[in-house]
């Protein structure tokens, strides 16, 4: 006799899950952070080198460098940057959506060490004497842009300006950005485009905390200088080793093509399951839908960045999820061919299939963990999606499918209908 309770529970569960998915899909899709290869943007790999002789590049130095880069990226207005330390002394920066590569390069790699020197290149003041985050763009009486700063100690500035004024006629306070050993004011002053920012003459002692940097700035150059000063100086030197840019249109085309190919692959898999495993295949197809939604929900929840390798890993995960279903359903079919009842075959098939499914997924998890630990940023994205896919496979393809199919089996509605599992009566042992 057919039990109506399990059947009611089966359809009630499907309806509840369908409603949840219906409400969840749209928010999940709109909160996915697209990577550089899908959204377009700029990527650069830097080799980190000591700023001065004897400087040690350790984990703290690298962390401080990443923190300084983060501040500069905030200036660019990038919403989902990806900064990663690779091989100890390298930093990879991915900036989705960035169009002005030159400005990004300048903000990221310029050390931004501000120094005030005299005409003989003797250091008088540096960035540590400035109040952090106080640089601003202003305009003089002629409406020319300039950058204003605030000093921590007005008395120190008064002492410096008094000394500089005494050097007349060589009373220049030379302002340098990233002064290098061997740089010379005397040499640079003869050039049409000197390396120093400005060299104003100081005629008297200035007892003030306000400093103005004037020069032949454009408004854009003044803004860049202000942003660099406010983001702080880098504790290391950044040497560019590799860079690439991806156009937004190219990224969108790549995403469309990948999603289209993935959709075809998933559709083919679902059709295959229906044809070969009938009712078991239908349950497997339903769990694939739940699998896809849960994977994306977890991915968004982790605030991970979706890339082309990530999409490939998700599609690969679909194949692994189907493998788990196929192993289980084939075990059930073997038990049915052996002459067992639907209920007995269901229990025995699940019990025998579980160790095989666990072993198969465990090896994949180990491989994904190694890829995440040793791989670059793109490989790490693939590994993260692969790890998530494996965990979700256990929830959906093993336990989820077992729950849904188990409700129908325990209702006894499937008794005497082995064809619903793809088994012919003639194949069952003892039946002619």
N, C-alpha and C positions, 0 to 999 in steps of 0.2 A: 504494500500500500504506500502511495506517494505521500511524503510529509510536506505539508505546505509551509511550515515555519522556516526551514532553510531556504526554500525558494523565495519567500518574501524577504528574508534577510539579504539574499543575493541581490535582488533588484533594488532594495532599499539602499544597500551599500553602493551600488553603481550610481544611483541617483544622487546620493550625497557627494560622492567623489566627483561626479560630473558637475555639480553646482560649484563645488570648491574650485575645480579647475577652470570653470567658466569665469569666475570672478578673479582668479589669480593670474591667468595667462597675460592679460593686457598690462597690468602693473609690472609683471616680471619682465616682459619684453621691453618696456620703456625705461627700465632701470638697469639694463645690461650696459656695462662699460665696454665699449668697442676699442680694440687695440689699434695700433698704428697701421697695420696692414689692412684693416677694415674701414677705418675712419679717415685715413690719410694723416700725414704729419711728418715729424722729423725725429730721427734717431741718431745718437752719437755715442761712441765709445771712447773714453778717456783713459790714458795711462797716468796714474798718480805718481808724481815725483817730488822729492824734497824741495821746499822753498829756499832753504839755506843749507850750507854744509853742516853735516853732523845731525841733521834732523832725522828722527826715526819715524818711519811710516808704520804705525801699529793700528790695531782695531779702533782705538779711540780717535786717532787722527782721521781714519776713514769715515767714522760716524760723524765727526765734526764737519768734514767736507760735504757729506751727504746732506746734513742739516743746513749748511750754507747754500747748497744748490737748491734745496727745497724752497728757501726764502726767495731765491731769484726766480724760480719757476712761478711762484705766486704772483710776481710782478707781470709775468707773461699772460696770466689769466687762464692757464691750462687747468681743466677740471679733473682730469684723470691721468696725471703723470705717473710714470713707472721708473723708479730709480733703484738700481740693484748693484751690489758690489760683487765683482767677479774675480776669481783667482787671486784674491787678497789685495792686489794693488790696481785694480781696474774698476771703473764706474761706468755703467751703461745707463743712459738717460733716454727715455722714450716720451715724446711729447705729441700725443694725438691732437690733430686739429690745428697745429701751428703752421702758419703760412710764411711768416717772416723768418727765414732760417738765419740770416745774417745777424739779426738782433738777438735771436736765441743763442747763437754761438758766442756773441760778445758777452751777454749776461752770464752764461754758464762758465766760460773758461777764463775770463778776465779775473786776475787775482784780486783786483780792486784794493790795492794797498796804497792809500793816499799819504803823501809825504810833503812837508814844507821844508825846503832847503834854501841856503843862501847862494850867492853867485859862484861860490867855490864848491858847491855841491855838498856842503856840510849840513847834516840833518838838524833841523830846529824843532819841528813838530811832526807827529804822524797821526794815523787814524785813531790811535788809542786816546788821543787828547780831545776827540770829538764826542758829543752826546749822540748815542746811537738813535737812528731813525728820525733825525731832525732835519735832514737835508730837504730843501724845497726848491722849486723853480719859481723865480721872480723875474720882473722886468724893470730895467732902468728907465731914466728920463727919456731916452731915445727909443724906448720900447724894444730894446734888445734883451734877449733872454740871458739869465744868469742863474747860478746856483747859490743858495744861502745855506750856511752851516752854523751850528752852535758849538762853542768850545766849553769844556768842563771847567777850566780854570782861567778866568780873565787875567789874573795876575801873571800867569805864565805867558800868555799871549802878549801882554804889555812888555814883559822883559824881552821877548823875542823881537818885537817890532822896534823897541828902543835900540837894540843891538843892530838890527838891519838898517835902521835909519842912519846909524853912525858910519855905515860903509859907503855913503854917498861919494862919488856918483854911481857906484855899483850897489845901489840900495834896493835890489830886486828880491822879493820873497817868491821863490820859484815853487810852483805847485806841480808835483809829479804824480802820475798814476802808474804804479808798478815800475818804479825806478830800478834799473838794473846796474850792476857793477860795470863801470866803463862808460856809463852815460855821463854827458857833460853839458852843463848849461851853455858854456862858451861855444861849443860846437853846434848845439841844437839851435841857438839863437840866430845863427847865420842862415838857417834853412827856412824855406817858405812854409813848411809844415813841420814844426818842431814836435818832439815827443812829449814835452811837458805841456800841461794844460794851460797854464797862465803864469805870467811873471810880472805882477804889479809892483810898482815902485812904492816904497814906504818912506815918507818924509818925516814922520813923527811917531812918538809912542802912542799906541792904541790900547786903551784900557777898556776893552769890551769883550763880550763873549760871542758876538755876532761877526761872522766872516762872510764876505761875498767873493765868489769865484766868477770873474768876468773873462770874456774872451770872444773870439769870433764864432760863437755857438749858433747853431740853428736851434729852434725850439725842441726838435726831436733829439738832438745831441745833448742838450741840457737835461731833458727828461731821462735819457739813458744814464747820464752821469749821476743824477739824483737817485735813480733806482739802484745803481751799483753801490753807491755809498750807503744807502739805507739797508741793503741786503747784507752788508758786512763783507769783510775781506775773507778770501779763502785761505785756509791754513796750509795749503799745498799748491803745487803747480800742476795744472791740468794740460796734458799733451794729447791732442786729438789723434786717434789711431784709425778711426773708421767712422763714416757717417753715411746716412742714406735718407732720402726723402721719398714719401709716397703721396701721390696726388689723391685728393679726396674722391675724384671720379673713379680713379683706378681702384681705390679701396672699395667703393660701393659696387663696382662691377665684379670684383673678386668675391665679395660677400654674396651677391645675387647668384653667381655661377656655382659657388660652393653649396649654398642652401638648396639650389635647384637640383644639383647632383645628389645631395644628401636626401632630399625628399624622394627622388626616384629610387634610391637605394632602399630607403625605409619602406616605400610602397611595395617594392619587389619582395622584400623580406616578409611583409605582412601577408601578401598574396600567397607566397610559398607556404607559410604556416597554416593558412586556411585550407589550402588544397591537400596538404599531407597529413595534417593533424586534426582537421575538422573542429570539433568543439574545443579541444585542447589548444588548437591554434588560435581560435577566437579569443580565448582567455589570455593567451600569450600576447596577442595584438593589443588587447585592452591594457595589459600591464606595461607594454611598451609606451603607450601614451602617458600613463602615470609616471613611468620612468623618465621620459623626456622632460615633463613638467617639474618633477622633483629635482632632477639634476640642475636645471636652469635656476630653480628657486634657491638651491644650496649655493650655486655659483654666484648669484647676485647677493645672497646673504653674506658671503665671504668677501664681497666687494672686489672680486677678481676681475681681471681684464680679459675679455673674450677675443681671441685671435684666430686666424685660419687654422693653425695647428690645434687649437682648442676645439674648434668645430669638428675637425677630423677625428679627434679623440672621442668626442661625443658620439659620432657616427660609428666609430669602432666599438664604443660601449654598447651601442644597440646590437651589434653583432654578438658581443659577449653575453648580453642579456638573453638573446635568442638561443645561444648555445646552452645556457642553463635550462631554458625551457625544453629544448630538444632532447637533452640528456634525460631529463625527468620524464618527458612524454614517451620516449623510446623505451625506458625502463617499464613504464606502465603498460605499453603495448606488449612487451616481452612477457609480463606477468599474465596479461589477458590471453595471449597465445598458449600459455601454459595451462589454461583451464581455470584460472581463478576468477572469482566474482569481481564486479566493477569496484566494489568497496575494498576488497582485499588487494586487488591489483594496484589501486590508488595508494594505499598505505605502504605496500611493499616497494612499489616503484619509487616513491618519494624517499623512503628510507635508504634504498640502495643508491639512489642518484646523488644524495646530499654530499657524501665524502668526495665524489668525483668533482662536483661543482665547486666545493670549497677549495680543493687542491688547485683546480684550474685558475680560480680567481686569486688565490694566494700568491701564485707565481707571478701573475700580472701585477699585483700590488707591490711585490718586491722589486720588480723591474721599474715600475713607476716611481717608487721611492728613490731608487738609484739615479734615475734620470733627473729627478727633482734636486737631489743633493749635488750632482756633478754637472748638470746641464746649464746652458745659457738661458737668458730670459724666455726666448721662444720655446725652448725645450721644457723649461719649468712650467709654462702655461699648458703645454700638452700633458705633462705629468700630473698636474693638479686636476685637470679634467678627467684623466684616466683613473686617478684615485677615487674621485667622487663617483664616477660611473660604476666602479667595482663595488663600492659600498652600497649604492642605490640598487644595484643588481640584486643583492641579497634581500633587500626590502621588498622589491617588486616581483622580480622573476622567480624567486624562490618562495618566500613567505607570502607575498601578495597573491601570486598565481595559485599557490597551494590553498590559501584561504577561499578564494573565489570558486575554484574548481571543487574544493572540498564541500562547500555548501550544496552544490548541485549533486555531488556524489552521495552525500548523506541524506539528501531528500528522497533517494531511491528512484528518482525520475529517470535515471540513466540505466537502470537495471535492464538487462537483456537488449541493450543497444550498443554493442561494442563498436559498431561502425562510426559512432560519434567520436571515437578515438582513432579512426583510420584502420581498424582491424576487421577483416572479413570473417564471417562465421566459419567459413571453410578452413581458415588458418588456425582455428582454436583446437588444441589437442583434445581428442575425445569426441569431437563433433564432426559428423560426416554430412 
